[in-house]
Amino acid sequence: MIDNGGEKGGSPRKSSFGQSMRAVFWSFFGVRRRRDLEADAAQLNPLHLIAAALIGAAIFIGVLILVVRAVVG
């Protein structure tokens, strides 16, 4: 028996962490095409997406802190 990650359709999810980072980056701006969104939903690993979102949020907060320090200081 071959385990395909619990998906119906026969093919396992195939994506890299870089693809997840790219999807999260564009999602922060809200500029995703519906076709890309559907492809991401079929291919991206949910754990990669969670990690990429946390990294993206940390970078965003870090940039905000740097901007505030530059303006105030």
N, CA, C and O atoms as a GROMACS GRO file, in nm:
protein
  292
    1MET      N    1   0.084  -0.118   0.000
    1MET     CA    2   0.000   0.000   0.000
    1MET      C    3   0.089   0.124   0.000
    1MET      O    4   0.184   0.133   0.077
    2ILE      N    5   0.058   0.219  -0.085
    2ILE     CA    6   0.135   0.342  -0.098
    2ILE      C    7   0.060   0.454  -0.027
    2ILE      O    8  -0.058   0.477  -0.052
    3ASP      N    9   0.130   0.523   0.063
    3ASP     CA   10   0.072   0.636   0.134
    3ASP      C   11   0.097   0.762   0.053
    3ASP      O   12   0.211   0.795   0.024
    4ASN      N   13  -0.009   0.831   0.017
    4ASN     CA   14   0.006   0.954  -0.060
    4ASN      C   15  -0.030   1.077   0.021
    4ASN      O   16  -0.072   1.179  -0.034
    5GLY      N   17  -0.012   1.069   0.151
    5GLY     CA   18  -0.036   1.186   0.235
    5GLY      C   19  -0.182   1.209   0.267
    5GLY      O   20  -0.218   1.317   0.311
    6GLY      N   21  -0.266   1.108   0.245
    6GLY     CA   22  -0.407   1.122   0.278
    6GLY      C   23  -0.488   1.196   0.174
    6GLY      O   24  -0.604   1.231   0.200
    7GLU      N   25  -0.432   1.220   0.058
    7GLU     CA   26  -0.503   1.292  -0.046
    7GLU      C   27  -0.578   1.198  -0.135
    7GLU      O   28  -0.535   1.085  -0.157
    8LYS      N   29  -0.690   1.243  -0.186
    8LYS     CA   30  -0.763   1.168  -0.287
    8LYS      C   31  -0.718   1.221  -0.422
    8LYS      O   32  -0.726   1.342  -0.443
    9GLY      N   33  -0.674   1.141  -0.508
    9GLY     CA   34  -0.629   1.189  -0.637
    9GLY      C   35  -0.502   1.121  -0.678
    9GLY      O   36  -0.465   1.123  -0.796
   10GLY      N   37  -0.432   1.060  -0.583
   10GLY     CA   38  -0.320   0.977  -0.618
   10GLY      C   39  -0.184   1.041  -0.616
   10GLY      O   40  -0.085   0.969  -0.616
   11SER      N   41  -0.172   1.174  -0.614
   11SER     CA   42  -0.039   1.233  -0.617
   11SER      C   43  -0.012   1.305  -0.486
   11SER      O   44  -0.097   1.379  -0.436
   12PRO      N   45   0.106   1.283  -0.428
   12PRO     CA   46   0.140   1.351  -0.302
   12PRO      C   47   0.166   1.499  -0.324
   12PRO      O   48   0.191   1.543  -0.436
   13ARG      N   49   0.161   1.574  -0.217
   13ARG     CA   50   0.192   1.718  -0.226
   13ARG      C   51   0.339   1.734  -0.259
   13ARG      O   52   0.425   1.674  -0.193
   14LYS      N   53   0.369   1.814  -0.360
   14LYS     CA   54   0.507   1.836  -0.401
   14LYS      C   55   0.532   1.986  -0.403
   14LYS      O   56   0.489   2.056  -0.494
   15SER      N   57   0.602   2.033  -0.304
   15SER     CA   58   0.637   2.174  -0.302
   15SER      C   59   0.760   2.193  -0.216
   15SER      O   60   0.794   2.109  -0.133
   16SER      N   61   0.823   2.305  -0.238
   16SER     CA   62   0.940   2.338  -0.157
   16SER      C   63   0.901   2.446  -0.056
   16SER      O   64   0.796   2.508  -0.068
   17PHE      N   65   0.987   2.466   0.042
   17PHE     CA   66   0.962   2.570   0.140
   17PHE      C   67   0.966   2.707   0.072
   17PHE      O   68   0.894   2.798   0.114
   18GLY      N   69   1.048   2.722  -0.031
   18GLY     CA   70   1.054   2.848  -0.105
   18GLY      C   71   0.922   2.882  -0.172
   18GLY      O   72   0.882   2.998  -0.176
   19GLN      N   73   0.854   2.781  -0.225
   19GLN     CA   74   0.723   2.805  -0.285
   19GLN      C   75   0.623   2.851  -0.179
   19GLN      O   76   0.538   2.936  -0.205
   20SER      N   77   0.633   2.793  -0.060
   20SER     CA   78   0.545   2.834   0.049
   20SER      C   79   0.574   2.978   0.090
   20SER      O   80   0.482   3.056   0.113
   21MET      N   81   0.702   3.014   0.098
   21MET     CA   82   0.740   3.152   0.133
   21MET      C   83   0.687   3.250   0.028
   21MET      O   84   0.636   3.357   0.062
   22ARG      N   85   0.699   3.214  -0.098
   22ARG     CA   86   0.651   3.301  -0.206
   22ARG      C   87   0.499   3.318  -0.197
   22ARG      O   88   0.448   3.429  -0.214
   23ALA      N   89   0.426   3.211  -0.170
   23ALA     CA   90   0.280   3.219  -0.158
   23ALA      C   91   0.241   3.308  -0.040
   23ALA      O   92   0.148   3.388  -0.052
   24VAL      N   93   0.309   3.294   0.073
   24VAL     CA   94   0.279   3.376   0.190
   24VAL      C   95   0.314   3.522   0.163
   24VAL      O   96   0.239   3.612   0.202
   25PHE      N   97   0.427   3.547   0.098
   25PHE     CA   98   0.468   3.684   0.065
   25PHE      C   99   0.361   3.754  -0.017
   25PHE      O  100   0.322   3.866   0.015
   26TRP      N  101   0.315   3.689  -0.123
   26TRP     CA  102   0.213   3.752  -0.208
   26TRP      C  103   0.080   3.763  -0.136
   26TRP      O  104   0.003   3.855  -0.163
   27SER      N  105   0.053   3.672  -0.044
   27SER     CA  106  -0.070   3.679   0.032
   27SER      C  107  -0.071   3.797   0.129
   27SER      O  108  -0.177   3.854   0.157
   28PHE      N  109   0.047   3.835   0.180
   28PHE     CA  110   0.055   3.953   0.266
   28PHE      C  111   0.008   4.077   0.191
   28PHE      O  112  -0.052   4.166   0.250
   29PHE      N  113   0.035   4.082   0.061
   29PHE     CA  114  -0.008   4.195  -0.020
   29PHE      C  115  -0.148   4.177  -0.076
   29PHE      O  116  -0.208   4.273  -0.125
   30GLY      N  117  -0.202   4.057  -0.069
   30GLY     CA  118  -0.337   4.031  -0.117
   30GLY      C  119  -0.348   4.029  -0.268
   30GLY      O  120  -0.453   4.063  -0.322
   31VAL      N  121  -0.242   3.990  -0.336
   31VAL     CA  122  -0.244   3.990  -0.482
   31VAL      C  123  -0.220   3.848  -0.536
   31VAL      O  124  -0.121   3.823  -0.605
   32ARG      N  125  -0.309   3.758  -0.503
   32ARG     CA  126  -0.300   3.621  -0.553
   32ARG      C  127  -0.404   3.600  -0.661
   32ARG      O  128  -0.519   3.640  -0.645
   33ARG      N  129  -0.364   3.538  -0.770
   33ARG     CA  130  -0.461   3.500  -0.872
   33ARG      C  131  -0.536   3.376  -0.824
   33ARG      O  132  -0.480   3.292  -0.754
   34ARG      N  133  -0.661   3.366  -0.862
   34ARG     CA  134  -0.742   3.251  -0.821
   34ARG      C  135  -0.678   3.121  -0.867
   34ARG      O  136  -0.680   3.022  -0.794
   35ARG      N  137  -0.624   3.120  -0.986
   35ARG     CA  138  -0.560   2.999  -1.040
   35ARG      C  139  -0.441   2.960  -0.953
   35ARG      O  140  -0.422   2.842  -0.924
   36ASP      N  141  -0.360   3.058  -0.912
   36ASP     CA  142  -0.245   3.030  -0.825
   36ASP      C  143  -0.290   2.984  -0.687
   36ASP      O  144  -0.228   2.895  -0.629
   37LEU      N  145  -0.395   3.043  -0.636
   37LEU     CA  146  -0.447   3.004  -0.505
   37LEU      C  147  -0.493   2.858  -0.507
   37LEU      O  148  -0.464   2.783  -0.413
   38GLU      N  149  -0.563   2.820  -0.612
   38GLU     CA  150  -0.610   2.681  -0.623
   38GLU      C  151  -0.493   2.585  -0.639
   38GLU      O  152  -0.495   2.476  -0.582
   39ALA      N  153  -0.392   2.625  -0.714
   39ALA     CA  154  -0.274   2.540  -0.731
   39ALA      C  155  -0.200   2.526  -0.598
   39ALA      O  156  -0.152   2.418  -0.565
   40ASP      N  157  -0.189   2.635  -0.524
   40ASP     CA  158  -0.123   2.631  -0.393
   40ASP      C  159  -0.198   2.539  -0.297
   40ASP      O  160  -0.136   2.462  -0.224
   41ALA      N  161  -0.330   2.548  -0.298
   41ALA     CA  162  -0.409   2.464  -0.208
   41ALA      C  163  -0.388   2.316  -0.237
   41ALA      O  164  -0.396   2.233  -0.147
   42ALA      N  165  -0.362   2.283  -0.362
   42ALA     CA  166  -0.343   2.143  -0.399
   42ALA      C  167  -0.200   2.096  -0.375
   42ALA      O  168  -0.178   1.977  -0.354
   43GLN      N  169  -0.103   2.186  -0.376
   43GLN     CA  170   0.037   2.145  -0.374
   43GLN      C  171   0.111   2.175  -0.244
   43GLN      O  172   0.196   2.096  -0.204
   44LEU      N  173   0.081   2.286  -0.179
   44LEU     CA  174   0.164   2.329  -0.068
   44LEU      C  175   0.138   2.248   0.059
   44LEU      O  176   0.026   2.206   0.087
   45ASN      N  177   0.245   2.228   0.132
   45ASN     CA  178   0.241   2.155   0.258
   45ASN      C  179   0.192   2.249   0.367
   45ASN      O  180   0.249   2.357   0.384
   46PRO      N  181   0.087   2.213   0.441
   46PRO     CA  182   0.034   2.302   0.545
   46PRO      C  183   0.138   2.340   0.651
   46PRO      O  184   0.136   2.452   0.701
   47LEU      N  185   0.226   2.248   0.686
   47LEU     CA  186   0.329   2.281   0.786
   47LEU      C  187   0.427   2.384   0.731
   47LEU      O  188   0.472   2.472   0.805
   48HIS      N  189   0.459   2.376   0.603
   48HIS     CA  190   0.545   2.477   0.541
   48HIS      C  191   0.475   2.613   0.544
   48HIS      O  192   0.539   2.715   0.570
   49LEU      N  193   0.345   2.613   0.516
   49LEU     CA  194   0.271   2.740   0.515
   49LEU      C  195   0.269   2.805   0.653
   49LEU      O  196   0.285   2.926   0.665
   50ILE      N  197   0.249   2.725   0.756
   50ILE     CA  198   0.246   2.779   0.893
   50ILE      C  199   0.382   2.838   0.928
   50ILE      O  200   0.391   2.948   0.983
   51ALA      N  201   0.489   2.764   0.898
   51ALA     CA  202   0.624   2.813   0.927
   51ALA      C  203   0.654   2.939   0.846
   51ALA      O  204   0.711   3.035   0.900
   52ALA      N  205   0.617   2.940   0.719
   52ALA     CA  206   0.642   3.057   0.634
   52ALA      C  207   0.564   3.178   0.684
   52ALA      O  208   0.614   3.290   0.681
   53ALA      N  209   0.440   3.157   0.729
   53ALA     CA  210   0.359   3.267   0.781
   53ALA      C  211   0.420   3.325   0.908
   53ALA      O  212   0.423   3.447   0.926
   54LEU      N  213   0.469   3.239   0.996
   54LEU     CA  214   0.532   3.287   1.119
   54LEU      C  215   0.660   3.365   1.089
   54LEU      O  216   0.686   3.469   1.150
   55ILE      N  217   0.739   3.315   0.995
   55ILE     CA  218   0.862   3.386   0.956
   55ILE      C  219   0.826   3.520   0.891
   55ILE      O  220   0.889   3.622   0.921
   56GLY      N  221   0.726   3.520   0.803
   56GLY     CA  222   0.683   3.644   0.738
   56GLY      C  223   0.632   3.746   0.838
   56GLY      O  224   0.662   3.864   0.826
   57ALA      N  225   0.555   3.701   0.935
   57ALA     CA  226   0.504   3.792   1.038
   57ALA      C  227   0.617   3.849   1.122
   57ALA      O  228   0.616   3.967   1.156
   58ALA      N  229   0.716   3.765   1.156
   58ALA     CA  230   0.830   3.812   1.234
   58ALA      C  231   0.911   3.917   1.156
   58ALA      O  232   0.954   4.018   1.212
   59ILE      N  233   0.930   3.893   1.029
   59ILE     CA  234   1.002   3.990   0.945
   59ILE      C  235   0.924   4.121   0.936
   59ILE      O  236   0.982   4.229   0.946
   60PHE      N  237   0.793   4.111   0.917
   60PHE     CA  238   0.708   4.230   0.909
   60PHE      C  239   0.715   4.312   1.038
   60PHE      O  240   0.729   4.434   1.033
   61ILE      N  241   0.705   4.245   1.152
   61ILE     CA  242   0.713   4.315   1.281
   61ILE      C  243   0.851   4.377   1.299
   61ILE      O  244   0.863   4.489   1.349
   62GLY      N  245   0.956   4.305   1.260
   62GLY     CA  246   1.092   4.359   1.269
   62GLY      C  247   1.110   4.484   1.185
   62GLY      O  248   1.173   4.580   1.230
   63VAL      N  249   1.055   4.484   1.065
   63VAL     CA  250   1.064   4.603   0.979
   63VAL      C  251   0.988   4.719   1.041
   63VAL      O  252   1.035   4.833   1.039
   64LEU      N  253   0.870   4.692   1.096
   64LEU     CA  254   0.793   4.799   1.162
   64LEU      C  255   0.870   4.859   1.279
   64LEU      O  256   0.872   4.980   1.297
   65ILE      N  257   0.933   4.774   1.358
   65ILE     CA  258   1.012   4.824   1.472
   65ILE      C  259   1.128   4.909   1.423
   65ILE      O  260   1.156   5.014   1.481
   66LEU      N  261   1.196   4.866   1.318
   66LEU     CA  262   1.308   4.946   1.264
   66LEU      C  263   1.261   5.081   1.211
   66LEU      O  264   1.328   5.182   1.231
   67VAL      N  265   1.147   5.083   1.144
   67VAL     CA  266   1.094   5.210   1.092
   67VAL      C  267   1.057   5.304   1.206
   67VAL      O  268   1.089   5.423   1.201
   68VAL      N  269   0.992   5.251   1.308
   68VAL     CA  270   0.954   5.335   1.423
   68VAL      C  271   1.078   5.390   1.493
   68VAL      O  272   1.082   5.508   1.528
   69ARG      N  273   1.179   5.306   1.513
   69ARG     CA  274   1.303   5.354   1.578
   69ARG      C  275   1.373   5.459   1.495
   69ARG      O  276   1.429   5.554   1.549
   70ALA      N  277   1.370   5.443   1.360
   70ALA     CA  278   1.434   5.542   1.273
   70ALA      C  279   1.360   5.677   1.279
   70ALA      O  280   1.422   5.783   1.277
   71VAL      N  281   1.228   5.672   1.287
   71VAL     CA  282   1.149   5.796   1.290
   71VAL      C  283   1.158   5.862   1.426
   71VAL      O  284   1.171   5.984   1.434
   72VAL      N  285   1.151   5.785   1.533
   72VAL     CA  286   1.152   5.842   1.669
   72VAL      C  287   1.292   5.884   1.710
   72VAL      O  288   1.311   5.990   1.771
   73GLY      N  289   1.390   5.801   1.677
   73GLY     CA  290   1.527   5.827   1.724
   73GLY      C  291   1.598   5.917   1.636
   73GLY      O  292   1.714   5.949   1.661
   0.00000   0.00000   0.00000
